[in-house]
Amino acid sequence: MPKHTQFQGVLAAVATPFDKEGAVDEKRLRSLVDDLVTDGVHGLVPVGSTGEFASLTGDERRRVLEVVIDQAADRVPVVAHTGAITSKEAIELSQHAEQTGAAGLLLLPPYKDRLSLDETTTYFRSVADTTSLPVVIYNLPLATGVNLTPEDIVGICEGSPNIAYVKDTSGDWHQLTRSIHDYSDVYSTLIGWDTMFLGALVEGAAGCILGSTNITAKPFVSIYDAVRAGNLEAARAEWNRIYPVVGFLLGGGYVGGLKGAMDAFGKSIGDPRSPLAALDAKRHEEISTILKEFAASAS
């Protein structure tokens, strides 16, 4: 099987803006898409974990995707997260994504029941075989209770040529490097664990799908470009600047922290949808200080 490199670089896991009444704020969503494209991202991934897909209705998921694809206007590819509790719903969302103009699919396995490997394989293949789009396996064991090893992913890919990527959000460094070094001829690896971004690129990951890019994607794009140019000194210097922000987000309540950080950075998109909590005053002050130091370090 040929190596797939269509999706590479910095792909932004797009956050979903809400207005004061808790409805999807399409105007701010369009503005966010423009900001991300202007910052140089290589792709957009809406309605994923960062996009609070679990709190959206099916119609809202479809509408958010439609808005993102429309606003992207073919400037960058859009990879739609279409994972669902049932194969039927995932297939319906995936077919809608293809009809709407998505360039690929990101699939999280069902997260209610702990599936067996055979059940997980059936799920991925049943969805992948109903569209012509390339599929990114979303390995997020913290949510699904099931960790897919590199060998598991190879087995899932067999017989379904559309399945060509993994978003590795396992947090397992050994597993990540084995995917990159041992199985890059079968699937490409996109890092989904924010604090592992630089290391994953240096090891040879194709790119990333990260939520922290919503605050500002510029440093992530700069790091990616520096690594590809072989300038590790520049990459590390930029990583040292943005790392405190990334570390803060992984310190608890990722979506609330992200939206609070965006507010502190002057890009407010509203609070998370309940039951996810907004950032409390103490942590908002903390990230405000971190972001001021980040901004000052650029001068």
C-alpha positions in Angstrom: 0.0 0.0 0.0 1.5 3.4 -0.9 2.2 5.9 1.8 -0.5 8.6 2.1 0.7 12.2 2.6 -2.4 14.2 1.5 -3.1 15.3 5.1 0.1 16.7 6.6 1.2 19.8 8.5 -0.8 21.7 11.1 -4.5 20.7 11.1 -6.6 22.7 13.5 -9.2 20.9 15.6 -11.7 23.7 15.3 -13.5 24.9 18.4 -17.3 25.5 18.2 -18.4 29.1 19.2 -21.6 29.5 21.1 -23.6 32.7 21.7 -25.0 33.8 25.1 -28.1 31.6 24.7 -25.9 28.6 24.0 -26.6 28.4 20.3 -23.9 27.8 17.6 -22.6 31.2 16.7 -22.1 31.0 13.0 -20.6 34.5 12.6 -17.8 33.8 15.1 -17.3 30.4 13.6 -16.7 32.0 10.2 -14.3 34.5 11.8 -12.4 31.7 13.5 -12.0 29.8 10.2 -10.6 32.9 8.6 -8.2 33.4 11.5 -6.9 29.9 11.3 -6.4 30.0 7.5 -4.7 33.4 7.8 -2.4 31.9 10.5 -1.3 29.3 7.9 -2.9 26.0 9.0 -2.8 23.2 6.5 -6.3 21.9 7.2 -9.4 22.2 9.4 -11.0 19.5 11.5 -14.4 20.6 12.9 -16.9 18.9 15.2 -14.3 16.8 17.0 -13.6 16.6 20.7 -12.4 20.2 20.8 -15.5 21.1 18.8 -17.7 19.6 21.5 -19.4 17.2 19.1 -20.9 15.2 22.0 -23.0 18.2 23.0 -24.2 19.0 19.5 -27.3 17.6 17.9 -27.0 15.8 14.6 -28.4 18.8 12.8 -25.9 21.1 14.6 -23.0 18.8 13.6 -24.0 19.0 10.0 -24.5 22.7 10.1 -21.2 23.5 11.7 -19.5 21.4 9.1 -21.3 23.1 6.3 -20.3 26.5 7.6 -16.7 25.5 8.0 -16.5 24.1 4.5 -18.2 27.1 3.0 -16.0 29.6 4.8 -12.8 27.6 4.0 -13.7 28.0 0.4 -11.2 25.4 -0.8 -8.3 27.4 0.7 -7.4 24.3 2.9 -8.9 20.8 3.1 -11.6 20.2 5.8 -11.6 16.8 7.5 -14.9 16.2 9.2 -15.2 14.3 12.4 -18.1 11.9 11.9 -17.6 9.4 14.8 -20.8 8.4 16.5 -22.3 5.9 19.0 -23.7 3.7 16.2 -22.3 2.7 12.8 -25.6 3.9 11.2 -25.2 7.5 12.5 -21.5 7.6 11.6 -22.3 6.4 8.1 -25.0 9.1 7.7 -22.7 11.8 9.0 -19.9 10.6 6.8 -22.0 10.6 3.6 -23.3 14.1 4.4 -19.7 15.2 4.9 -18.7 13.8 1.5 -21.7 15.4 -0.2 -20.9 18.7 1.5 -17.3 18.8 0.2 -15.2 17.4 3.1 -11.8 16.2 2.0 -11.6 13.4 4.6 -13.1 11.9 7.7 -11.9 11.6 11.3 -13.6 8.7 13.1 -13.7 8.2 16.9 -15.0 4.8 17.8 -18.2 4.6 19.9 -17.4 5.8 23.4 -20.3 4.4 25.4 -19.4 0.7 25.4 -15.9 -0.8 25.4 -15.8 -2.5 22.0 -13.8 -5.5 21.2 -11.1 -5.2 18.5 -13.4 -7.1 16.1 -16.3 -4.7 16.8 -14.0 -1.7 16.4 -12.7 -3.0 13.1 -16.2 -3.6 11.8 -17.2 -0.1 12.8 -14.3 1.6 11.0 -14.7 -0.6 7.9 -18.4 -0.2 7.7 -18.1 3.6 7.6 -15.0 3.8 5.4 -16.5 1.5 2.7 -19.5 3.8 2.2 -17.6 6.8 1.0 -14.6 7.5 -1.2 -13.0 9.8 1.4 -9.7 9.0 3.2 -10.3 8.1 6.8 -8.3 9.1 9.9 -8.7 6.6 12.8 -9.1 8.6 16.0 -7.3 6.7 18.8 -8.5 8.4 22.0 -8.5 5.7 24.7 -9.3 8.2 27.5 -12.7 8.5 25.9 -13.3 5.1 24.4 -11.7 2.8 26.9 -9.9 1.0 24.1 -6.3 1.7 23.0 -5.5 0.7 19.4 -2.0 -0.5 19.1 -0.1 0.0 15.8 -0.7 -3.6 15.0 -4.4 -3.2 15.6 -4.4 -0.2 13.3 -2.6 -2.1 10.5 -5.3 -4.8 10.8 -8.1 -2.3 10.5 -6.5 -0.8 7.5 -6.2 -4.1 5.7 -9.0 -4.5 3.2 -10.2 -0.9 3.5 -7.8 1.3 1.4 -9.6 4.4 2.5 -8.3 4.0 6.0 -4.9 5.7 5.7 -4.2 7.7 8.9 -4.3 7.7 12.6 -4.8 10.7 15.0 -2.7 9.4 17.9 -4.1 10.8 21.2 -3.0 7.9 23.3 -0.3 9.9 25.1 1.9 6.8 24.7 5.3 7.9 23.3 6.5 4.4 22.6 3.3 3.6 20.6 3.6 6.8 18.7 7.2 6.3 17.6 6.4 2.7 16.6 3.6 3.9 14.3 5.9 6.5 12.7 9.0 4.3 12.3 7.5 0.8 11.7 4.2 1.4 9.9 4.6 4.6 7.8 4.2 2.4 4.7 0.7 1.5 5.8 -0.7 4.7 7.5 0.4 8.2 8.3 0.5 9.5 11.9 -1.0 12.8 13.0 -0.2 13.7 16.6 -3.3 14.6 18.7 -1.6 15.1 22.1 -0.6 18.8 22.2 2.5 18.6 24.4 4.0 15.9 22.1 3.8 18.1 19.1 7.5 19.0 18.6 8.8 15.6 19.5 6.4 13.9 17.1 7.4 16.1 14.2 11.1 15.4 14.9 10.4 11.7 14.9 8.7 12.0 11.5 4.9 12.4 12.1 3.1 13.7 9.1 1.6 16.5 11.2 -0.9 17.2 13.9 -4.6 17.7 14.7 -4.6 20.1 17.7 -7.1 22.2 19.6 -4.5 24.7 20.9 -4.1 26.1 17.4 -7.4 28.0 18.0 -5.7 30.5 20.2 -3.0 31.2 17.6 -1.8 28.7 15.0 1.2 30.8 13.9 3.8 29.2 16.3 2.7 25.7 15.4 3.0 26.4 11.7 6.5 28.0 12.3 7.6 25.0 14.2 6.4 22.6 11.5 8.2 24.7 8.8 11.4 24.8 10.9 11.4 21.0 11.5 10.9 20.3 7.8 13.7 22.7 7.0 16.0 20.9 9.4 16.3 24.0 11.7 15.7 22.3 15.0 17.2 25.3 16.9 14.5 27.6 15.6 11.8 25.0 16.1 12.8 24.5 19.8 13.0 28.2 20.4 9.4 28.7 19.1 8.2 25.6 21.0 9.7 27.0 24.3 7.6 30.1 23.7 4.2 28.3 23.1 4.8 25.4 25.5 3.5 27.1 28.6 0.2 27.7 26.9 0.0 24.1 25.7 0.9 22.8 29.1 -1.8 25.0 30.7 -4.5 23.5 28.5 -3.5 19.9 29.5 -3.7 20.9 33.2 -7.4 20.2 33.4 -10.7 21.0 31.6 -9.3 21.2 28.1 -12.2 22.8 26.3 -13.0 25.2 29.2 -9.3 26.1 29.3 -9.1 26.6 25.6 -12.1 28.8 25.4 -10.9 30.8 28.4 -7.5 31.2 26.8 -9.1 32.4 23.6 -11.0 35.0 25.5 -7.8 36.1 27.3 -6.1 36.3 23.9 -8.9 38.5 22.5 -10.6 35.8 20.4 -13.6 35.0 22.6 -16.0 32.4 21.2 -18.2 31.9 24.3 -18.3 29.3 27.0 -18.4 25.6 26.6 -21.8 23.9 26.5 -23.0 22.5 29.9 -22.0 20.3 31.6 -18.5 21.4 30.6 -17.5 24.3 32.8 -16.1 27.6 31.8 -12.7 28.6 33.1 -12.8 29.9 36.7 -11.4 33.3 37.6 -8.2 32.0 39.1 -7.2 29.9 36.1 -8.3 32.7 33.7 -5.9 35.0 35.5 -3.2 32.4 35.2 -3.6 31.9 31.4 -3.8 35.6 30.9 -0.4 36.0 32.5 1.0 33.2 30.4 -0.3 34.7 27.2 1.0 38.1 28.1 4.5 36.6 28.5 4.0 34.7 25.2 3.1 37.9 23.4 6.0 39.8 25.0 8.5 37.1 24.0 7.8 37.8 20.3 9.1 41.4 20.6 
